Amino acid sequence: MPKIKIKTSLKNDIEEIKEQTNAKLDKDKISYYEKSKTKVIYNYKNNVLTRDNNEINMIYTFNKNKETTGKILIKELNKELNVKIKTEELKQKDHNLEVKFIVENQTFIYKIEVKEN
């Protein structure tokens, strides 16, 4: 798996979190660690975002213009929450990605931008 440099951002109505990091890329997946020690995997083939850290494991599936169910496991409580996800936009070009989605009446925009070496 080649290592690449990426820029990521997650924006909602309240804040925007931007990071630059190294990622591992294979044919269908990109994986990286955020500064918060959260491991992030995005599967381009089935549009699944997985985020995992000491507190939570989150799995969101994106399907444009359809409602899907995301799962959030709160590890300390061993409790799983289901949230409704409405994907409004899903743009992918090569390994660059932009997803606009709504969870619990809050709009998010998630981006991955592959940097040229």
PAVO-235760 format. One record per residue (C-alpha): residue number from 1; residue in one letter; x, z, y negated. Coordinates in nm, 4 decimals. Example, Ala and Ser with C-alpha at 12.3 -4.5 7.8 and 13.67 -1.06 7.14 Angstrom:
REM PAVO-235760
{site 1,'A',{1.2300,0.7800,0.4500}}
{site 2,'S',{1.3670,0.7140,0.1060}}
END
This chain:
REM PAVO-235760
{site 1,'M',{0.0000,0.0000,0.0000}}
{site 2,'P',{0.1541,-0.1007,-0.3306}}
{site 3,'K',{0.1701,0.1493,-0.6152}}
{site 4,'I',{0.0331,0.0341,-0.9486}}
{site 5,'K',{-0.0230,0.1830,-1.2920}}
{site 6,'I',{-0.3838,0.2266,-1.4042}}
{site 7,'K',{-0.5853,0.3580,-1.6964}}
{site 8,'T',{-0.9081,0.5365,-1.6160}}
{site 9,'S',{-1.1868,0.6665,-1.8353}}
{site 10,'L',{-1.5107,0.8517,-1.7856}}
{site 11,'K',{-1.7406,0.8665,-2.0842}}
{site 12,'N',{-2.0759,1.0354,-2.1357}}
{site 13,'D',{-2.2795,1.1392,-2.4407}}
{site 14,'I',{-2.0571,1.4430,-2.4997}}
{site 15,'E',{-1.6985,1.3442,-2.4222}}
{site 16,'E',{-1.4598,1.0789,-2.2980}}
{site 17,'I',{-1.1771,1.1579,-2.0588}}
{site 18,'K',{-0.8934,0.9045,-2.0469}}
{site 19,'E',{-0.5908,0.9134,-1.8187}}
{site 20,'Q',{-0.2996,0.6953,-1.7202}}
{site 21,'T',{-0.1635,0.7436,-1.3716}}
{site 22,'N',{-0.0192,0.5768,-1.0644}}
{site 23,'A',{-0.2528,0.4548,-0.7947}}
{site 24,'K',{-0.2285,0.3232,-0.4426}}
{site 25,'L',{-0.4045,-0.0022,-0.3796}}
{site 26,'D',{-0.5068,-0.1702,-0.0598}}
{site 27,'K',{-0.7430,-0.4586,0.0019}}
{site 28,'D',{-1.0697,-0.2722,-0.0540}}
{site 29,'K',{-0.9726,0.0674,-0.1996}}
{site 30,'I',{-0.7856,0.2250,-0.4850}}
{site 31,'S',{-0.6841,0.5913,-0.4781}}
{site 32,'Y',{-0.5224,0.8181,-0.7350}}
{site 33,'Y',{-0.4951,1.1777,-0.8509}}
{site 34,'E',{-0.6222,1.2965,-1.1864}}
{site 35,'K',{-0.4337,1.5584,-1.3895}}
{site 36,'S',{-0.6904,1.8113,-1.2680}}
{site 37,'K',{-0.5580,1.7555,-0.9122}}
{site 38,'T',{-0.8782,1.5728,-0.8207}}
{site 39,'K',{-0.8253,1.2974,-0.5654}}
{site 40,'V',{-1.0277,0.9889,-0.6522}}
{site 41,'I',{-1.0991,0.6980,-0.4182}}
{site 42,'Y',{-1.3014,0.3930,-0.5151}}
{site 43,'N',{-1.4076,0.1553,-0.2388}}
{site 44,'Y',{-1.4614,-0.1905,-0.3911}}
{site 45,'K',{-1.6253,-0.3303,-0.0779}}
{site 46,'N',{-1.9214,-0.0904,-0.0717}}
{site 47,'N',{-1.8975,0.0491,-0.4293}}
{site 48,'V',{-1.8493,0.4124,-0.3303}}
{site 49,'L',{-1.6741,0.6611,-0.5596}}
{site 50,'T',{-1.5338,0.9739,-0.3935}}
{site 51,'R',{-1.3913,1.2659,-0.5916}}
{site 52,'D',{-1.2449,1.5653,-0.4135}}
{site 53,'N',{-1.0787,1.8839,-0.5388}}
{site 54,'N',{-1.0775,2.2563,-0.4531}}
{site 55,'E',{-1.4278,2.3102,-0.5930}}
{site 56,'I',{-1.6289,1.9997,-0.5074}}
{site 57,'N',{-1.6522,1.6871,-0.2980}}
{site 58,'M',{-1.8604,1.4206,-0.4677}}
{site 59,'I',{-1.9712,1.0888,-0.3189}}
{site 60,'Y',{-2.1568,0.8398,-0.5406}}
{site 61,'T',{-2.2742,0.4995,-0.4200}}
{site 62,'F',{-2.3434,0.2360,-0.6849}}
{site 63,'N',{-2.5969,-0.0423,-0.6334}}
{site 64,'K',{-2.6839,-0.2440,-0.9439}}
{site 65,'N',{-3.0405,-0.1964,-1.0671}}
{site 66,'K',{-3.1302,0.0258,-0.7726}}
{site 67,'E',{-3.1519,0.4005,-0.7365}}
{site 68,'T',{-2.9169,0.5622,-0.4864}}
{site 69,'T',{-2.8532,0.9222,-0.3872}}
{site 70,'G',{-2.5222,1.0885,-0.4657}}
{site 71,'K',{-2.3988,1.3929,-0.2799}}
{site 72,'I',{-2.2091,1.6826,-0.4352}}
{site 73,'L',{-2.0744,1.9508,-0.2023}}
{site 74,'I',{-1.9953,2.2783,-0.3790}}
{site 75,'K',{-1.7263,2.4115,-0.1478}}
{site 76,'E',{-1.7331,2.7792,-0.2474}}
{site 77,'L',{-2.1056,2.8015,-0.1763}}
{site 78,'N',{-2.1011,2.5478,0.1073}}
{site 79,'K',{-2.4045,2.3937,-0.0590}}
{site 80,'E',{-2.4799,2.0253,-0.0913}}
{site 81,'L',{-2.6735,1.8875,-0.3868}}
{site 82,'N',{-2.8347,1.5453,-0.3955}}
{site 83,'V',{-2.8563,1.3631,-0.7278}}
{site 84,'K',{-3.0309,1.0376,-0.8129}}
{site 85,'I',{-2.8028,0.7641,-0.9470}}
{site 86,'K',{-2.9272,0.4566,-1.1308}}
{site 87,'T',{-2.6578,0.1927,-1.1678}}
{site 88,'E',{-2.7175,-0.0121,-1.4831}}
{site 89,'E',{-2.3980,-0.2193,-1.4865}}
{site 90,'L',{-2.1376,-0.2910,-1.2226}}
{site 91,'K',{-1.8571,-0.5223,-1.3321}}
{site 92,'Q',{-1.5540,-0.5941,-1.1204}}
{site 93,'K',{-1.2762,-0.8424,-1.1756}}
{site 94,'D',{-0.9872,-0.8186,-0.9315}}
{site 95,'H',{-0.9315,-0.4401,-0.9217}}
{site 96,'N',{-1.0557,-0.3728,-1.2736}}
{site 97,'L',{-1.3886,-0.1948,-1.2727}}
{site 98,'E',{-1.6607,-0.0831,-1.5112}}
{site 99,'V',{-1.9683,0.1046,-1.3921}}
{site 100,'K',{-2.2464,0.2262,-1.6194}}
{site 101,'F',{-2.4751,0.4698,-1.4415}}
{site 102,'I',{-2.7299,0.7449,-1.5088}}
{site 103,'V',{-2.7325,1.0844,-1.3346}}
{site 104,'E',{-2.9810,1.3548,-1.4353}}
{site 105,'N',{-3.0809,1.1680,-1.7554}}
{site 106,'Q',{-2.7173,1.1434,-1.8672}}
{site 107,'T',{-2.5423,0.8073,-1.9015}}
{site 108,'F',{-2.1840,0.7685,-1.7799}}
{site 109,'I',{-1.9374,0.4816,-1.8077}}
{site 110,'Y',{-1.6534,0.4856,-1.5554}}
{site 111,'K',{-1.3621,0.2414,-1.5879}}
{site 112,'I',{-1.0488,0.1542,-1.3984}}
{site 113,'E',{-0.8043,-0.0801,-1.5692}}
{site 114,'V',{-0.5021,-0.2055,-1.3781}}
{site 115,'K',{-0.1925,-0.2215,-1.6004}}
{site 116,'E',{0.0526,-0.5086,-1.5744}}
{site 117,'N',{0.3956,-0.3966,-1.4587}}
END
